[in-house]
Amino acid sequence: MTPNLTAFTGVDSQNLPNVMVSVQFILAIGEKDRVTTKAIIFPVNYT
């Protein structure tokens, strides 16, 4: 799974280092719970 970082970097490229750390942290959690990870990365109501 490769999350689209445009949503983060497109807003404020100055926060890129923090975003990369956050994404790696989320993906690390995702190894344990991928459903929660998708919910965090893609906070979209599909219903």
N, CA, C and O atoms as CSV, one atom per row, in Angstrom:
chain,resi,resn,atom,element,x,y,z
A,1,MET,N,N,0.841,-1.191,0.000
A,1,MET,CA,C,0.000,0.000,0.000
A,1,MET,C,C,0.879,1.244,0.000
A,1,MET,O,O,1.757,1.407,0.847
A,2,THR,N,N,0.622,2.114,-0.966
A,2,THR,CA,C,1.390,3.357,-1.058
A,2,THR,C,C,0.437,4.538,-0.921
A,2,THR,O,O,-0.287,4.855,-1.864
A,3,PRO,N,N,0.425,5.197,0.241
A,3,PRO,CA,C,-0.482,6.323,0.449
A,3,PRO,C,C,-0.094,7.514,-0.408
A,3,PRO,O,O,1.085,7.756,-0.665
A,4,ASN,N,N,-1.095,8.246,-0.841
A,4,ASN,CA,C,-0.857,9.432,-1.658
A,4,ASN,C,C,-0.497,10.597,-0.741
A,4,ASN,O,O,-1.335,11.079,0.021
A,5,LEU,N,N,0.752,11.046,-0.821
A,5,LEU,CA,C,1.221,12.109,0.080
A,5,LEU,C,C,0.842,13.497,-0.410
A,5,LEU,O,O,1.109,14.489,0.268
A,6,THR,N,N,0.214,13.577,-1.596
A,6,THR,CA,C,-0.141,14.880,-2.147
A,6,THR,C,C,-1.044,15.648,-1.195
A,6,THR,O,O,-0.943,16.869,-1.076
A,7,ALA,N,N,-1.921,14.928,-0.522
A,7,ALA,CA,C,-2.853,15.587,0.398
A,7,ALA,C,C,-2.098,16.308,1.507
A,7,ALA,O,O,-2.564,17.320,2.030
A,8,PHE,N,N,-0.913,15.773,1.867
A,8,PHE,CA,C,-0.119,16.390,2.933
A,8,PHE,C,C,0.839,17.430,2.360
A,8,PHE,O,O,0.831,18.586,2.782
A,9,THR,N,N,1.662,17.019,1.400
A,9,THR,CA,C,2.716,17.890,0.878
A,9,THR,C,C,2.133,19.032,0.065
A,9,THR,O,O,2.763,20.082,-0.060
A,10,GLY,N,N,0.932,18.847,-0.495
A,10,GLY,CA,C,0.319,19.881,-1.317
A,10,GLY,C,C,-0.132,21.066,-0.483
A,10,GLY,O,O,-0.298,22.171,-0.999
A,11,VAL,N,N,-0.330,20.831,0.817
A,11,VAL,CA,C,-0.816,21.903,1.680
A,11,VAL,C,C,0.340,22.758,2.174
A,11,VAL,O,O,0.300,23.984,2.070
A,12,ASP,N,N,1.359,22.119,2.706
A,12,ASP,CA,C,2.492,22.868,3.251
A,12,ASP,C,C,3.754,22.015,3.135
A,12,ASP,O,O,3.999,21.141,3.966
A,13,SER,N,N,4.541,22.272,2.109
A,13,SER,CA,C,5.740,21.467,1.865
A,13,SER,C,C,6.774,21.646,2.977
A,13,SER,O,O,7.694,20.839,3.106
A,14,GLN,N,N,6.625,22.698,3.778
A,14,GLN,CA,C,7.568,22.920,4.876
A,14,GLN,C,C,7.459,21.818,5.926
A,14,GLN,O,O,8.400,21.563,6.677
A,15,ASN,N,N,6.303,21.172,5.966
A,15,ASN,CA,C,6.069,20.134,6.970
A,15,ASN,C,C,6.444,18.754,6.458
A,15,ASN,O,O,6.130,17.747,7.093
A,16,LEU,N,N,7.119,18.701,5.305
A,16,LEU,CA,C,7.432,17.406,4.694
A,16,LEU,C,C,8.157,16.452,5.647
A,16,LEU,O,O,7.745,15.296,5.741
A,17,PRO,N,N,9.211,16.865,6.359
A,17,PRO,CA,C,9.899,15.933,7.274
A,17,PRO,C,C,8.955,15.369,8.329
A,17,PRO,O,O,8.991,14.172,8.618
A,18,ASN,N,N,8.117,16.216,8.903
A,18,ASN,CA,C,7.167,15.755,9.924
A,18,ASN,C,C,6.149,14.818,9.314
A,18,ASN,O,O,5.743,13.837,9.938
A,19,VAL,N,N,5.734,15.120,8.088
A,19,VAL,CA,C,4.761,14.264,7.405
A,19,VAL,C,C,5.349,12.887,7.169
A,19,VAL,O,O,4.682,11.876,7.389
A,20,MET,N,N,6.609,12.844,6.715
A,20,MET,CA,C,7.243,11.553,6.428
A,20,MET,C,C,7.337,10.713,7.695
A,20,MET,O,O,7.101,9.505,7.661
A,21,VAL,N,N,7.681,11.349,8.811
A,21,VAL,CA,C,7.767,10.629,10.082
A,21,VAL,C,C,6.392,10.126,10.489
A,21,VAL,O,O,6.246,8.992,10.946
A,22,SER,N,N,5.387,10.974,10.321
A,22,SER,CA,C,4.027,10.586,10.695
A,22,SER,C,C,3.545,9.425,9.845
A,22,SER,O,O,2.930,8.488,10.353
A,23,VAL,N,N,3.824,9.488,8.544
A,23,VAL,CA,C,3.393,8.426,7.636
A,23,VAL,C,C,4.080,7.120,7.993
A,23,VAL,O,O,3.441,6.068,8.015
A,24,GLN,N,N,5.373,7.177,8.274
A,24,GLN,CA,C,6.099,5.958,8.642
A,24,GLN,C,C,5.542,5.386,9.943
A,24,GLN,O,O,5.441,4.171,10.107
A,25,PHE,N,N,5.183,6.275,10.859
A,25,PHE,CA,C,4.607,5.829,12.131
A,25,PHE,C,C,3.258,5.160,11.903
A,25,PHE,O,O,2.963,4.115,12.481
A,26,ILE,N,N,2.434,5.786,11.042
A,26,ILE,CA,C,1.119,5.221,10.730
A,26,ILE,C,C,1.263,3.883,10.027
A,26,ILE,O,O,0.543,2.933,10.334
A,27,LEU,N,N,2.196,3.809,9.084
A,27,LEU,CA,C,2.395,2.553,8.358
A,27,LEU,C,C,2.920,1.472,9.292
A,27,LEU,O,O,2.586,0.297,9.139
A,28,ALA,N,N,3.740,1.868,10.258
A,28,ALA,CA,C,4.246,0.891,11.222
A,28,ALA,C,C,3.090,0.317,12.035
A,28,ALA,O,O,3.040,-0.884,12.298
A,29,ILE,N,N,2.166,1.184,12.428
A,29,ILE,CA,C,0.974,0.713,13.133
A,29,ILE,C,C,0.146,-0.154,12.191
A,29,ILE,O,O,-0.459,-1.145,12.600
A,30,GLY,N,N,0.133,0.242,10.927
A,30,GLY,CA,C,-0.659,-0.470,9.929
A,30,GLY,C,C,-0.243,-1.920,9.783
A,30,GLY,O,O,-1.053,-2.770,9.412
A,31,GLU,N,N,1.031,-2.206,10.075
A,31,GLU,CA,C,1.484,-3.596,10.013
A,31,GLU,C,C,0.727,-4.436,11.036
A,31,GLU,O,O,0.562,-5.644,10.867
A,32,LYS,N,N,0.267,-3.774,12.102
A,32,LYS,CA,C,-0.481,-4.484,13.139
A,32,LYS,C,C,-1.982,-4.399,12.882
A,32,LYS,O,O,-2.723,-5.333,13.191
A,33,ASP,N,N,-2.422,-3.301,12.328
A,33,ASP,CA,C,-3.860,-3.104,12.120
A,33,ASP,C,C,-4.069,-2.276,10.858
A,33,ASP,O,O,-4.136,-1.048,10.917
A,34,ARG,N,N,-4.172,-2.947,9.728
A,34,ARG,CA,C,-4.279,-2.253,8.444
A,34,ARG,C,C,-5.617,-1.545,8.284
A,34,ARG,O,O,-5.700,-0.521,7.607
A,35,VAL,N,N,-6.646,-2.073,8.892
A,35,VAL,CA,C,-7.954,-1.428,8.768
A,35,VAL,C,C,-7.926,-0.051,9.414
A,35,VAL,O,O,-8.419,0.922,8.843
A,36,THR,N,N,-7.347,0.026,10.607
A,36,THR,CA,C,-7.242,1.302,11.306
A,36,THR,C,C,-6.348,2.260,10.523
A,36,THR,O,O,-6.616,3.460,10.465
A,37,THR,N,N,-5.290,1.728,9.925
A,37,THR,CA,C,-4.375,2.560,9.154
A,37,THR,C,C,-5.099,3.212,7.990
A,37,THR,O,O,-4.951,4.411,7.756
A,38,LYS,N,N,-5.878,2.432,7.265
A,38,LYS,CA,C,-6.620,2.997,6.135
A,38,LYS,C,C,-7.594,4.058,6.623
A,38,LYS,O,O,-7.802,5.068,5.951
A,39,ALA,N,N,-8.186,3.836,7.779
A,39,ALA,CA,C,-9.132,4.799,8.327
A,39,ALA,C,C,-8.423,6.105,8.682
A,39,ALA,O,O,-8.998,7.185,8.553
A,40,ILE,N,N,-7.158,5.997,9.133
A,40,ILE,CA,C,-6.385,7.182,9.504
A,40,ILE,C,C,-5.900,7.919,8.256
A,40,ILE,O,O,-6.005,9.143,8.171
A,41,ILE,N,N,-5.368,7.163,7.285
A,41,ILE,CA,C,-4.804,7.788,6.092
A,41,ILE,C,C,-5.905,8.326,5.189
A,41,ILE,O,O,-5.759,9.387,4.582
A,42,PHE,N,N,-7.004,7.591,5.104
A,42,PHE,CA,C,-8.098,8.007,4.230
A,42,PHE,C,C,-9.363,8.222,5.061
A,42,PHE,O,O,-10.263,7.383,5.044
A,43,PRO,N,N,-9.436,9.342,5.789
A,43,PRO,CA,C,-10.603,9.589,6.646
A,43,PRO,C,C,-11.818,9.984,5.814
A,43,PRO,O,O,-12.275,11.127,5.851
A,44,VAL,N,N,-12.331,9.008,5.061
A,44,VAL,CA,C,-13.463,9.278,4.172
A,44,VAL,C,C,-14.613,8.359,4.546
A,44,VAL,O,O,-14.413,7.169,4.789
A,45,ASN,N,N,-15.807,8.909,4.591
A,45,ASN,CA,C,-16.985,8.110,4.909
A,45,ASN,C,C,-17.492,7.466,3.627
A,45,ASN,O,O,-18.086,8.138,2.784
A,46,TYR,N,N,-17.259,6.166,3.477
A,46,TYR,CA,C,-17.620,5.471,2.242
A,46,TYR,C,C,-19.087,5.068,2.219
A,46,TYR,O,O,-19.592,4.642,1.181
A,47,THR,N,N,-19.771,5.196,3.336
A,47,THR,CA,C,-21.192,4.842,3.366
A,47,THR,C,C,-21.931,5.994,2.803
A,47,THR,O,O,-23.158,5.956,2.713
